[in-house]
Amino acid sequence: ILKVTIAFTTLPITILGTSYETAKAEDSKGLYITGNYGSSAINKADWKATISNIDYKGNLQFKDGSGWESGMGYDFGTLRTECTYAQSINDIKSITAQVNEGAYKGTSASATASGDLKITNIFINSYLDFPIGKDKKFTSYIGGGIGGSKIDIDNIMVVKEEIQAASTWLFGYQGKFGLSYSISKNLNIFGEGISSKFSD
């Protein structure tokens, strides 16, 4: 049985979207829904596999992709908590491979890869809001969350053998920072950055 371990160290996502809230800035509390869409960049993806009793390793490079997120939360005032569902997709750009054992350790091996990497996150997030100015039109915030991250990646070819790649749920966590602007009592727009990591 061929096994593959893929490690993703970071997943920064820059997003711009719309948050529909029940009240302006910090003036009231209540339920809200949120959604966003933006770009997704993968910093690193390593792989390992055993083929014909020989260990191989390498890394994958990805093109910039896209990501989206939606969810529902409750605003307590300066503190908000929400549950979100998010996905990002990045096409595979290139792959490297080398022998990882014995006298030929470090020797390059032939490998090809195509397709994409899809990451699905289900997180519980919390935020601290910091209203700016007297009218509180702008609000900066920081936050983070924990939950499950599902990794789906297409198979790769190494020394003419197809390797079944990862498709599994992992423990995930993320940090967020952003700035929102209150257009009306019930409508905010915001821009934020997200950095996500996974347990393996």
Backbone torsions as a table, in degrees:
resi	resn	phi	psi	omega
1	ILE	NA	127.6	179.1
2	LEU	-87.4	134.0	179.7
3	LYS	-122.2	145.2	179.6
4	VAL	-127.7	132.9	172.8
5	THR	-113.1	125.9	-179.4
6	ILE	-120.8	126.5	-178.7
7	ALA	-113.4	125.0	177.9
8	PHE	-112.3	115.4	-175.7
9	THR	-83.8	-40.8	179.4
10	THR	-146.4	154.0	174.9
11	LEU	-139.4	83.2	177.8
12	PRO	-77.7	134.2	178.2
13	ILE	-128.2	127.3	174.6
14	THR	-104.8	124.9	-172.7
15	ILE	-132.4	153.8	174.9
16	LEU	-138.5	123.7	-175.9
17	GLY	-156.6	-155.2	-174.4
18	THR	-128.9	134.7	175.9
19	SER	-117.1	119.3	179.2
20	TYR	-95.4	109.7	-175.2
21	GLU	-113.7	161.7	-177.2
22	THR	-83.5	-10.9	-178.4
23	ALA	-156.2	157.2	-179.3
24	LYS	-70.4	131.0	174.2
25	ALA	41.9	-124.5	-176.3
26	GLU	-105.0	17.0	-174.9
27	ASP	-77.0	-18.0	178.4
28	SER	-153.0	176.6	-176.0
29	LYS	-124.1	164.8	175.4
30	GLY	148.7	-177.7	179.3
31	LEU	-73.3	151.8	174.1
32	TYR	-150.2	160.2	171.6
33	ILE	-116.8	154.4	-176.0
34	THR	-141.9	152.0	177.0
35	GLY	-158.6	149.5	179.0
36	ASN	-154.7	164.8	178.8
37	TYR	-149.0	142.2	179.4
38	GLY	-174.6	-154.6	-175.1
39	SER	-96.9	155.1	-178.0
40	SER	-133.4	130.8	179.6
41	ALA	-129.2	131.4	178.0
42	ILE	-99.4	125.5	-179.1
43	ASN	-78.4	-40.2	-174.1
44	LYS	-159.8	141.8	173.1
45	ALA	-143.1	113.4	178.3
46	ASP	-101.2	150.0	176.8
47	TRP	-134.9	154.1	174.2
48	LYS	-139.3	147.7	179.4
49	ALA	-158.9	155.3	174.2
50	THR	-112.0	120.4	-178.3
51	ILE	-125.3	122.3	-178.2
52	SER	50.7	45.0	177.7
53	ASN	65.4	18.4	176.0
54	ILE	-118.7	132.1	179.6
55	ASP	-83.1	134.6	176.3
56	TYR	-126.1	157.8	173.9
57	LYS	-149.7	168.3	178.2
58	GLY	176.0	-166.8	176.6
59	ASN	-140.4	161.4	-179.7
60	LEU	-116.0	140.9	173.5
61	GLN	-110.9	145.9	-176.6
62	PHE	-126.3	150.6	172.1
63	LYS	-77.7	156.4	173.4
64	ASP	-61.7	137.7	-177.9
65	GLY	-125.5	-154.6	-178.5
66	SER	-129.5	157.5	178.9
67	GLY	-146.8	154.5	177.0
68	TRP	-143.4	160.6	-178.0
69	GLU	-150.4	141.9	174.0
70	SER	-140.6	157.0	-179.1
71	GLY	-177.0	-179.2	178.5
72	MET	-136.3	142.1	-178.1
73	GLY	-146.7	-176.7	176.9
74	TYR	-132.1	131.9	180.0
75	ASP	-97.0	116.2	178.9
76	PHE	-92.4	-2.9	-175.1
77	GLY	128.8	-103.9	175.5
78	THR	-83.7	-12.0	179.5
79	LEU	-115.0	134.3	175.4
80	ARG	-127.0	147.0	174.9
81	THR	-133.2	137.6	-177.8
82	GLU	-147.7	159.5	172.8
83	CYS	-113.6	129.3	-174.4
84	THR	-128.8	153.2	174.0
85	TYR	-122.2	127.3	-174.7
86	ALA	-138.9	152.4	174.8
87	GLN	-139.9	147.1	171.4
88	SER	-138.1	148.1	-179.9
89	ILE	-133.0	129.4	177.3
90	ASN	-132.6	128.9	177.3
91	ASP	-73.1	143.4	175.5
92	ILE	-70.7	131.8	-178.6
93	LYS	-99.0	-44.9	-178.0
94	SER	-161.5	168.8	179.7
95	ILE	-143.6	146.9	171.2
96	THR	-121.5	153.4	179.7
97	ALA	-147.9	145.3	176.0
98	GLN	-153.8	155.1	176.6
99	VAL	-67.1	140.1	-173.7
100	ASN	-118.5	21.5	179.5
101	GLU	-159.4	163.5	171.9
102	GLY	69.7	-162.8	-175.7
103	ALA	-66.7	-25.3	-178.2
104	TYR	-97.6	16.1	179.9
105	LYS	-57.2	130.6	-179.0
106	GLY	94.2	-9.3	178.9
107	THR	-71.9	133.7	-179.5
108	SER	-67.3	147.2	178.1
109	ALA	-128.8	154.9	179.6
110	SER	-74.2	139.8	-179.9
111	ALA	-157.5	145.1	174.9
112	THR	-135.9	152.6	179.3
113	ALA	-152.5	144.0	175.2
114	SER	-151.3	172.7	-178.5
115	GLY	101.4	-149.5	-175.0
116	ASP	-147.3	169.2	174.2
117	LEU	-113.0	127.4	176.7
118	LYS	-119.4	130.2	178.6
119	ILE	-118.5	127.1	178.2
120	THR	-115.9	127.5	-179.1
121	ASN	-117.9	134.0	167.6
122	ILE	-121.5	108.3	-171.3
123	PHE	-125.3	152.6	165.2
124	ILE	-106.0	121.0	-174.7
125	ASN	-117.8	151.6	173.2
126	SER	-132.2	147.0	-176.4
127	TYR	-135.2	149.3	167.8
128	LEU	-110.7	126.3	-178.4
129	ASP	-99.8	142.9	179.6
130	PHE	-129.8	90.3	-179.6
131	PRO	-59.2	144.2	-178.7
132	ILE	-115.4	128.3	177.0
133	GLY	82.5	170.0	-177.8
134	LYS	-70.2	-36.8	-177.6
135	ASP	-82.3	-9.1	177.0
136	LYS	56.5	30.8	176.7
137	LYS	-68.1	-40.1	178.3
138	PHE	-99.8	141.9	176.4
139	THR	-139.0	120.7	172.5
140	SER	-90.0	155.5	-178.7
141	TYR	-154.1	155.5	172.4
142	ILE	-131.5	154.3	-179.1
143	GLY	-170.6	-176.1	179.0
144	GLY	-167.6	170.5	-178.4
145	GLY	-158.1	165.2	175.8
146	ILE	-133.1	158.6	178.8
147	GLY	167.4	-150.4	-178.8
148	GLY	-110.1	141.4	178.1
149	SER	-124.8	122.0	178.4
150	LYS	-99.9	125.8	-177.7
151	ILE	-105.9	121.6	175.2
152	ASP	-125.4	121.8	179.8
153	ILE	-136.2	143.0	-179.0
154	ASP	-68.7	156.8	-178.8
155	ASN	-65.9	155.6	178.7
156	ILE	-121.5	160.0	177.6
157	MET	-111.1	122.5	177.4
158	VAL	-129.2	129.3	-174.5
159	VAL	41.2	48.8	174.7
160	LYS	66.1	15.4	176.3
161	GLU	-114.1	133.7	177.8
162	GLU	-82.2	129.6	-179.2
163	ILE	-108.0	127.0	177.0
164	GLN	-74.0	123.4	-174.0
165	ALA	-92.1	-178.9	-172.7
166	ALA	-70.6	142.4	169.8
167	SER	-152.4	84.7	-170.1
168	THR	-152.8	157.7	174.9
169	TRP	-89.5	136.9	178.5
170	LEU	-128.9	161.7	171.5
171	PHE	-72.5	132.1	-179.7
172	GLY	-130.2	157.2	175.8
173	TYR	-150.4	158.7	-175.6
174	GLN	-151.9	158.2	172.4
175	GLY	-120.6	149.4	-178.2
176	LYS	-136.4	151.6	168.6
177	PHE	-148.0	149.9	-177.7
178	GLY	-170.3	180.0	179.5
179	LEU	-140.1	127.1	179.3
180	SER	-115.4	156.8	178.8
181	TYR	-130.5	129.1	-178.3
182	SER	-85.6	108.8	177.4
183	ILE	-77.9	-41.5	178.9
184	SER	-150.1	-176.0	-178.4
185	LYS	-58.4	-35.0	-173.7
186	ASN	-114.8	14.0	-175.7
187	LEU	-143.7	124.6	173.6
188	ASN	-123.0	147.1	166.7
189	ILE	-114.3	152.4	-176.9
190	PHE	-151.1	157.9	170.3
191	GLY	-125.0	138.6	-179.0
192	GLU	-150.7	161.3	174.6
193	GLY	-116.2	144.9	-179.2
194	ILE	-130.5	135.1	171.8
195	SER	-122.0	118.4	-176.7
196	SER	-114.8	147.1	176.4
197	LYS	-135.4	161.7	-176.2
198	PHE	-130.5	158.8	-173.6
199	SER	-71.9	-20.7	-177.4
200	ASP	-152.9	NA	NA
